[in-house]
């Protein structure tokens, strides 16, 4: 287990180091300093079969997205690096010409115990947290398609930045959906990449609460 975690951290660091040296000046929204996100998501993914989860629907902003695509979703680094080329032409799919850190991805990953989990990473715009309601809706729809009335086989995961978690009203709105019979998904795992800054704003100037996750207390969510 420790070796698996170490391996994931090394993969995350080397990925960022390569992009920094090979594509100098390119916009990539680095995960540097937050590489433990990769181990956190991988640990959740490895645990899913033990809890009866067969499918994950995930949403996140652009910070660390390329790293997640490569080291959690299993997207080929070759395809990711191609998108950095100034001569890159998207494949024929309509709408696929968006910037690389907005695009979604779907994959089937095999855990260390040999069981498979389907993972969907939703596409997102530059508008922080706008994808949250989309992820919850997709998860609810996937549960319905699977006949999952207990809401245990499809897991929504949302990855936030610290400033957006506290500052974007849609976060509280989605929390308010969590216990409504027509919208509930059985629970969502929220992961906050806390890099102690929101664009250029320090935490002391960003919120009135002590922690960026205090908004989750409105539904008494464990933090």
Order of alpha helices (4+ residues) and beta strands (2+ residues): alpha-alpha-beta-alpha-alpha-beta-beta-alpha-beta-alpha-alpha-beta-beta-beta
